[in-house]
Amino acid sequence: MLTYYIMKLVSKVFCILPWRVGLAFGNCLGRLGLMFVPEWRMRMAAANVQECLGVSPEEARKIADQSVVKFGRMIIEVLRFPLLNPETIQSVVKTDGLEYLEEAYAKGKGALMCTGHFGNWELLGADVALHGYPMLSIARKQNNGAMDRFINEYREMAGQKVAYNRGKEGVLAMGRYLKEKHLLGILFDQDTNDTGVTIDLFGKKVITPSGPAVFSRTFGCPILPIFMHYDPDGSCRAKIYPPLYAEKTKDKDKDLFQVTEKLMAILEQEIRSNPPMWFWVHDRWKDGRERFKPKK
């Protein structure tokens, strides 16, 4: 557990240091981290950026690099979670569309807060929870037990509850939380190798988790797309979209497809508006290893 206590100490340091110092350190950390990403992944990311956005090879590589470098800042923002509370969060994150969340939550059916690996999704969950909404965030269990303990402690510190995205207990927790009319935070933009919905993303087929659509169809709860941006001035901005609902007809597959297609269209719109915010080094179309990883 030495790693856990080291992270706690580092967190205390960055909570004391001015934000501008932490931001500078985060940028350096991100550029250092760029050196450890396998080159085949960076070439894959740049190629996907170019194919999806139609930019030049130079611009595509710049966007791919920026999408990795931003992780340094994300880490510092999480380390500063002890400074967040319902009063300070509004000076850290500006939230657009909060009225959509208020209106959806008032219906008393719970709500699905759906985002992608876009911007700082950890800070996004904290922002919603610290606005006073009971929030269960669905997370992947970290391979390192000490880091798993640390990040979950900091999520809970910011007002969230946590359930893992694998196993019976996680599924039960999700259903129970929605039945209790609370919020469920879901990352929907990656292929989890489970049964999903085949949708176009930038004109290329991808398998997308159907979880949000299934929960909305089952419980009648709204789906609220939400994304975190870094504005040009360096500030953070959360953007909440109007709610989507899955229909419940006799054609279940069609119901799931239609609302998932709308979610993916919003994701694509968000990526186009601010490309470096997305996690391009993920092999989203499942062809990156074959195309770019050196053969042994």
C-alpha positions as CSV (number, residue, x, y, z in Angstrom):
1,M,0.0,0.0,0.0
2,L,3.0,2.3,-0.2
3,T,1.7,3.6,-3.6
4,Y,-1.5,4.7,-1.9
5,Y,0.3,6.7,0.8
6,I,2.6,8.3,-1.8
7,M,-0.4,9.4,-3.9
8,K,-2.0,10.9,-0.8
9,L,1.2,12.8,0.0
10,V,1.5,14.1,-3.6
11,S,-2.2,15.1,-3.5
12,K,-1.5,17.2,-0.3
13,V,1.3,18.9,-2.1
14,F,-0.7,19.9,-5.1
15,C,-3.6,21.0,-2.9
16,I,-1.2,23.5,-1.3
17,L,0.5,24.7,-4.5
18,P,-1.2,27.4,-6.7
19,W,-3.3,26.0,-9.6
20,R,-1.0,27.7,-12.2
21,V,1.9,25.7,-10.8
22,G,-0.1,22.5,-10.8
23,L,-1.2,23.2,-14.4
24,A,2.3,23.7,-15.6
25,F,3.4,20.5,-13.9
26,G,0.5,18.6,-15.4
27,N,1.5,19.8,-18.9
28,C,5.0,18.6,-18.3
29,L,3.8,15.3,-16.9
30,G,1.6,14.8,-20.0
31,R,4.4,15.4,-22.4
32,L,6.6,13.0,-20.4
33,G,3.8,10.4,-20.6
34,L,3.7,10.9,-24.3
35,M,7.1,9.3,-24.5
36,F,5.8,6.0,-23.0
37,V,2.9,5.5,-25.4
38,P,3.8,2.9,-28.0
39,E,4.6,4.5,-31.3
40,W,2.2,2.2,-33.1
41,R,-0.6,3.6,-31.0
42,M,0.3,7.2,-31.8
43,R,0.4,6.3,-35.5
44,M,-3.0,4.6,-35.2
45,A,-4.4,7.7,-33.4
46,A,-3.1,10.1,-36.0
47,A,-4.4,8.0,-38.8
48,N,-7.8,7.8,-37.2
49,V,-7.9,11.6,-36.6
50,Q,-7.0,12.2,-40.3
51,E,-9.6,9.7,-41.6
52,C,-12.3,10.9,-39.3
53,L,-11.8,14.7,-39.5
54,G,-10.1,15.1,-42.9
55,V,-7.2,17.2,-41.5
56,S,-3.6,17.1,-42.7
57,P,-1.2,14.5,-41.4
58,E,0.7,17.2,-39.4
59,E,-2.5,18.4,-37.8
60,A,-3.7,14.9,-37.1
61,R,-0.5,14.0,-35.2
62,K,-0.7,17.3,-33.3
63,I,-4.3,16.4,-32.2
64,A,-3.2,12.8,-31.3
65,D,-0.4,14.2,-29.2
66,Q,-2.6,16.7,-27.4
67,S,-5.1,14.0,-26.6
68,V,-2.4,12.2,-24.6
69,V,-0.8,15.3,-23.1
70,K,-4.1,16.4,-21.5
71,F,-3.9,13.4,-19.2
72,G,-1.2,15.2,-17.2
73,R,-3.6,18.0,-16.4
74,M,-6.4,15.5,-15.6
75,I,-4.2,13.8,-13.0
76,I,-3.5,17.1,-11.2
77,E,-7.2,17.9,-11.2
78,V,-8.0,14.6,-9.5
79,L,-5.2,15.1,-7.0
80,R,-6.9,18.4,-6.1
81,F,-10.2,16.8,-5.4
82,P,-9.9,17.5,-1.6
83,L,-10.3,21.2,-2.4
84,L,-13.7,20.6,-4.0
85,N,-17.0,21.2,-2.3
86,P,-20.5,22.5,-3.3
87,E,-19.2,26.1,-3.1
88,T,-15.8,25.7,-4.8
89,I,-16.9,23.5,-7.7
90,Q,-18.7,26.4,-9.4
91,S,-15.4,28.3,-9.7
92,V,-13.6,25.2,-11.0
93,V,-16.2,24.0,-13.6
94,K,-18.8,26.1,-15.4
95,T,-21.9,24.0,-16.2
96,D,-24.1,24.6,-19.2
97,G,-27.5,23.0,-19.4
98,L,-28.0,22.4,-15.7
99,E,-31.6,23.1,-16.3
100,Y,-31.9,19.9,-18.3
101,L,-30.6,17.9,-15.4
102,E,-32.9,19.7,-12.9
103,E,-35.9,19.1,-15.1
104,A,-35.1,15.4,-15.8
105,Y,-34.3,14.6,-12.1
106,A,-37.6,16.3,-11.0
107,K,-39.5,13.6,-13.0
108,G,-38.6,11.1,-10.3
109,K,-37.3,8.3,-12.5
110,G,-33.6,8.8,-11.9
111,A,-31.4,9.6,-14.9
112,L,-28.5,8.3,-16.9
113,M,-25.5,10.7,-17.2
114,C,-23.8,9.4,-20.4
115,T,-20.4,10.6,-21.4
116,G,-17.3,9.4,-23.2
117,H,-13.6,9.3,-22.6
118,F,-13.6,13.0,-23.3
119,G,-12.0,15.8,-21.3
120,N,-11.7,15.0,-17.6
121,W,-14.6,12.6,-17.1
122,E,-13.6,12.1,-13.4
123,L,-14.0,15.9,-12.8
124,L,-17.3,15.7,-14.7
125,G,-18.7,13.1,-12.2
126,A,-17.6,15.2,-9.3
127,D,-19.2,18.3,-10.8
128,V,-22.6,16.6,-11.0
129,A,-22.4,15.1,-7.5
130,L,-21.3,18.3,-5.9
131,H,-24.3,20.1,-7.4
132,G,-26.3,17.9,-5.0
133,Y,-27.4,14.9,-7.1
134,P,-26.9,11.4,-5.7
135,M,-24.5,9.9,-8.3
136,L,-23.3,6.3,-8.9
137,S,-20.4,6.2,-11.2
138,I,-19.6,3.0,-13.1
139,A,-15.9,2.4,-13.2
140,R,-13.4,-0.2,-14.3
141,K,-11.4,-1.8,-11.5
142,Q,-7.8,-0.8,-11.6
143,N,-5.2,-3.5,-11.9
144,N,-3.2,-1.9,-9.1
145,G,-5.1,-2.3,-5.8
146,A,-3.5,0.7,-4.2
147,M,-4.4,3.0,-7.1
148,D,-7.9,1.5,-7.2
149,R,-8.4,2.3,-3.5
150,F,-7.0,5.9,-4.1
151,I,-9.2,6.8,-7.0
152,N,-12.3,5.4,-5.5
153,E,-11.7,7.2,-2.3
154,Y,-11.3,10.5,-4.2
155,R,-14.5,9.8,-6.2
156,E,-16.4,9.3,-3.0
157,M,-14.8,12.4,-1.5
158,A,-16.4,14.3,-4.3
159,G,-19.8,12.9,-3.4
160,Q,-20.0,9.9,-5.8
161,K,-20.7,6.3,-5.1
162,V,-18.8,3.7,-7.2
163,A,-19.7,0.4,-8.8
164,Y,-17.5,-1.7,-11.1
165,N,-18.6,-2.3,-14.6
166,R,-18.1,-6.1,-14.3
167,G,-19.9,-8.7,-12.3
168,K,-23.3,-9.3,-10.9
169,E,-22.9,-6.8,-8.0
170,G,-22.2,-3.9,-10.3
171,V,-25.3,-4.6,-12.4
172,L,-27.5,-5.0,-9.3
173,A,-26.1,-1.7,-7.9
174,M,-27.0,0.1,-11.2
175,G,-30.5,-1.2,-11.2
176,R,-31.0,-0.4,-7.5
177,Y,-29.7,3.1,-7.9
178,L,-32.1,3.9,-10.7
179,K,-35.0,2.3,-8.8
180,E,-34.1,4.7,-6.0
181,K,-34.5,7.6,-8.5
182,H,-30.8,8.6,-8.5
183,L,-28.2,9.3,-11.2
184,L,-26.1,6.7,-12.9
185,G,-22.9,7.8,-14.6
186,I,-21.9,5.7,-17.7
187,L,-19.0,5.9,-20.2
188,F,-20.5,4.7,-23.4
189,D,-18.0,5.4,-26.1
190,Q,-15.8,2.2,-26.0
191,D,-16.3,-1.3,-27.1
192,T,-16.4,-3.4,-23.9
193,N,-16.4,-6.7,-25.9
194,D,-20.0,-7.4,-24.7
195,T,-23.1,-7.6,-26.8
196,G,-23.8,-4.1,-28.1
197,V,-25.3,-2.1,-30.9
198,T,-23.5,-1.7,-34.2
199,I,-23.5,2.0,-35.1
200,D,-21.6,4.3,-37.5
201,L,-19.0,6.6,-35.9
202,F,-17.4,8.9,-38.5
203,G,-18.8,6.6,-41.2
204,K,-17.1,3.4,-39.8
205,K,-18.9,0.6,-38.0
206,V,-18.3,0.2,-34.2
207,I,-19.9,-1.9,-31.5
208,T,-21.3,0.4,-28.8
209,P,-22.5,-0.8,-25.4
210,S,-26.3,-0.9,-25.2
211,G,-26.4,-0.4,-21.4
212,P,-27.8,3.2,-21.5
213,A,-30.5,2.3,-24.0
214,V,-31.4,-0.9,-22.0
215,F,-31.7,1.0,-18.7
216,S,-33.7,3.8,-20.2
217,R,-36.1,1.4,-21.9
218,T,-36.5,-0.7,-18.8
219,F,-36.9,2.0,-16.2
220,G,-38.3,4.9,-18.4
221,C,-35.5,7.1,-17.2
222,P,-34.0,9.9,-19.3
223,I,-30.5,9.8,-20.9
224,L,-28.6,13.0,-20.5
225,P,-25.5,13.3,-22.7
226,I,-22.8,15.3,-20.8
227,F,-19.2,16.2,-21.8
228,M,-16.3,18.1,-20.2
229,H,-14.3,20.7,-22.2
230,Y,-11.3,22.7,-21.6
231,D,-12.1,26.2,-22.9
232,P,-9.5,28.3,-24.8
233,D,-8.8,30.3,-21.6
234,G,-7.9,27.1,-19.8
235,S,-11.1,26.8,-17.7
236,C,-13.3,23.8,-17.5
237,R,-16.8,23.6,-18.9
238,A,-19.4,20.9,-18.5
239,K,-22.0,20.7,-21.3
240,I,-25.3,18.9,-20.6
241,Y,-27.6,18.1,-23.5
242,P,-31.4,17.8,-23.4
243,P,-32.7,14.4,-22.4
244,L,-33.1,11.4,-24.7
245,Y,-35.5,8.5,-24.0
246,A,-35.6,5.0,-25.3
247,E,-39.0,4.0,-26.7
248,K,-40.6,0.7,-25.5
249,T,-42.3,-0.9,-28.5
250,K,-42.5,-4.5,-29.6
251,D,-39.3,-4.1,-31.5
252,K,-36.7,-4.0,-28.8
253,D,-33.7,-4.1,-31.1
254,K,-35.0,-1.0,-33.0
255,D,-35.7,0.8,-29.7
256,L,-32.1,0.2,-28.5
257,F,-30.6,1.1,-31.9
258,Q,-32.5,4.4,-32.3
259,V,-31.5,6.0,-29.0
260,T,-27.9,4.7,-29.2
261,E,-27.6,6.2,-32.7
262,K,-28.6,9.6,-31.2
263,L,-26.0,9.2,-28.5
264,M,-23.3,8.4,-31.0
265,A,-24.3,11.4,-33.2
266,I,-23.8,13.7,-30.2
267,L,-20.5,12.1,-29.4
268,E,-19.3,12.6,-32.9
269,Q,-20.5,16.3,-32.8
270,E,-18.5,16.8,-29.5
271,I,-15.4,15.2,-30.9
272,R,-15.6,17.4,-34.0
273,S,-16.0,20.5,-31.9
274,N,-12.9,19.8,-29.8
275,P,-10.8,16.9,-31.2
276,P,-8.0,16.8,-28.6
277,M,-10.5,16.1,-25.8
278,W,-11.2,12.5,-27.0
279,F,-9.1,9.5,-26.2
280,W,-7.8,8.8,-29.7
281,V,-5.1,6.2,-28.6
282,H,-7.8,3.7,-27.8
283,D,-8.2,1.2,-30.6
284,R,-11.9,2.1,-31.1
285,W,-12.4,0.5,-34.5
286,K,-10.5,-2.7,-33.5
287,D,-8.2,-2.6,-36.5
288,G,-5.3,-0.6,-35.1
289,R,-3.2,-3.6,-34.0
290,E,-3.5,-5.2,-37.4
291,R,-2.7,-2.0,-39.3
292,F,0.0,-0.4,-37.2
293,K,1.5,-2.8,-34.6
294,P,4.8,-4.2,-35.8
295,K,4.7,-7.9,-36.6
296,K,7.0,-10.1,-34.6
